[in-house]
Amino acid sequence: MTIDPPPGDTLTLGFDAYIQPSSQLGHSGSVSVSEKEVDVVTLEFTTWLVP
């Protein structure tokens, strides 16, 4: 995803998804903030579903 900078200094991003029943396994991922094609910061995370 490429996002143009918002006005001000706060970016809010929402995500909505349909998760199939009995799919409670998590996955790992990462997200990076880049400036001029150089990663400035990277955040690694693991997701999981709570019934």
Backbone as CSV, one residue per row, in Angstrom:
resi,resn,N_x,N_y,N_z,CA_x,CA_y,CA_z,C_x,C_y,C_z
1,MET,0.838,-1.160,0.000,0.000,0.000,0.000,0.894,1.238,0.000
2,THR,0.558,2.206,-0.764,1.246,3.492,-0.736,0.230,4.547,-0.349
3,ILE,0.564,5.333,0.657,-0.366,6.335,1.187,0.319,7.689,1.148
4,ASP,-0.358,8.673,0.588,0.161,10.040,0.619,0.037,10.575,2.042
5,PRO,0.987,11.398,2.481,0.922,11.938,3.837,-0.379,12.724,4.055
6,PRO,-1.014,12.515,5.201,-2.221,13.275,5.507,-1.846,14.674,5.980
7,PRO,-2.810,15.592,5.978,-2.525,16.897,6.574,-2.295,16.710,8.078
8,GLY,-1.370,17.417,8.650,-1.068,17.248,10.075,-0.047,16.137,10.278
9,ASP,-0.025,15.587,11.488,0.989,14.586,11.803,0.413,13.249,12.274
10,THR,-0.887,13.001,12.014,-1.520,11.759,12.440,-2.157,11.052,11.258
11,LEU,-1.837,9.779,11.099,-2.445,8.942,10.074,-3.249,7.857,10.785
12,THR,-4.508,7.741,10.455,-5.363,6.703,11.013,-5.772,5.775,9.882
13,LEU,-5.577,4.489,10.085,-5.882,3.501,9.065,-6.747,2.421,9.697
14,GLY,-7.880,2.132,9.091,-8.761,1.081,9.588,-8.754,-0.111,8.653
15,PHE,-9.036,-1.285,9.184,-9.055,-2.500,8.385,-10.220,-3.351,8.864
16,ASP,-11.029,-3.805,7.943,-12.181,-4.635,8.273,-12.099,-5.894,7.419
17,ALA,-12.350,-7.041,8.021,-12.249,-8.297,7.274,-13.296,-9.285,7.774
18,TYR,-13.700,-10.179,6.897,-14.561,-11.293,7.278,-13.671,-12.490,7.568
19,ILE,-13.816,-13.064,8.743,-13.033,-14.234,9.126,-13.977,-15.423,9.194
20,GLN,-13.627,-16.490,8.502,-14.487,-17.661,8.481,-14.515,-18.323,9.851
21,PRO,-15.656,-18.909,10.223,-15.749,-19.619,11.503,-14.674,-20.708,11.602
22,SER,-14.197,-20.951,12.786,-13.173,-21.962,13.088,-11.810,-21.621,12.492
23,SER,-11.580,-20.397,12.088,-10.266,-19.970,11.581,-9.594,-19.121,12.645
24,GLN,-9.136,-19.764,13.693,-8.600,-19.016,14.822,-7.087,-19.074,14.915
25,LEU,-6.434,-19.481,13.842,-4.979,-19.469,13.823,-4.490,-18.068,13.491
26,GLY,-3.383,-17.684,14.036,-2.831,-16.369,13.744,-1.771,-16.428,12.660
27,HIS,-1.308,-15.280,12.255,-0.241,-15.170,11.260,0.691,-14.036,11.666
28,SER,1.911,-14.115,11.217,2.887,-13.064,11.468,2.968,-12.149,10.258
29,GLY,3.402,-10.931,10.494,3.552,-9.984,9.398,4.420,-8.823,9.833
30,SER,4.569,-7.878,8.939,5.324,-6.669,9.271,4.807,-5.523,8.413
31,VAL,5.032,-4.321,8.898,4.681,-3.115,8.159,5.839,-2.134,8.312
32,SER,6.172,-1.443,7.236,7.282,-0.493,7.265,6.815,0.882,6.820
33,VAL,7.427,1.888,7.388,7.244,3.263,6.932,8.508,3.617,6.169
34,SER,8.339,4.030,4.923,9.484,4.342,4.060,9.448,5.804,3.643
35,GLU,10.628,6.360,3.493,10.757,7.718,2.969,11.807,7.673,1.878
36,LYS,11.428,8.090,0.681,12.316,8.050,-0.484,12.870,6.646,-0.692
37,GLU,11.989,5.656,-0.581,12.292,4.239,-0.799,13.286,3.655,0.201
38,VAL,13.462,4.296,1.365,14.308,3.777,2.442,13.408,3.535,3.649
39,ASP,13.440,2.300,4.193,12.631,2.002,5.374,13.132,2.813,6.561
40,VAL,12.223,3.584,7.153,12.566,4.399,8.314,12.323,3.604,9.587
41,VAL,11.236,2.858,9.610,10.903,2.035,10.776,10.090,0.831,10.293
42,THR,10.287,-0.306,10.928,9.540,-1.518,10.617,8.973,-2.092,11.905
43,LEU,7.715,-2.488,11.857,7.038,-3.086,13.004,6.655,-4.510,12.639
44,GLU,7.083,-5.472,13.438,6.703,-6.867,13.236,5.588,-7.203,14.215
45,PHE,4.637,-8.044,13.778,3.497,-8.371,14.641,2.998,-9.772,14.342
46,THR,2.221,-10.310,15.273,1.536,-11.587,15.115,0.069,-11.353,15.447
47,THR,-0.810,-11.873,14.601,-2.245,-11.723,14.845,-2.814,-13.023,15.402
48,TRP,-3.925,-12.915,16.078,-4.660,-14.081,16.537,-6.107,-13.678,16.747
49,LEU,-6.995,-14.650,16.759,-8.415,-14.398,16.966,-8.824,-14.921,18.321
50,VAL,-9.616,-14.151,18.995,-10.140,-14.548,20.303,-11.632,-14.814,20.126
51,PRO,-12.084,-16.007,20.506,-13.527,-16.298,20.333,-14.401,-15.415,21.197
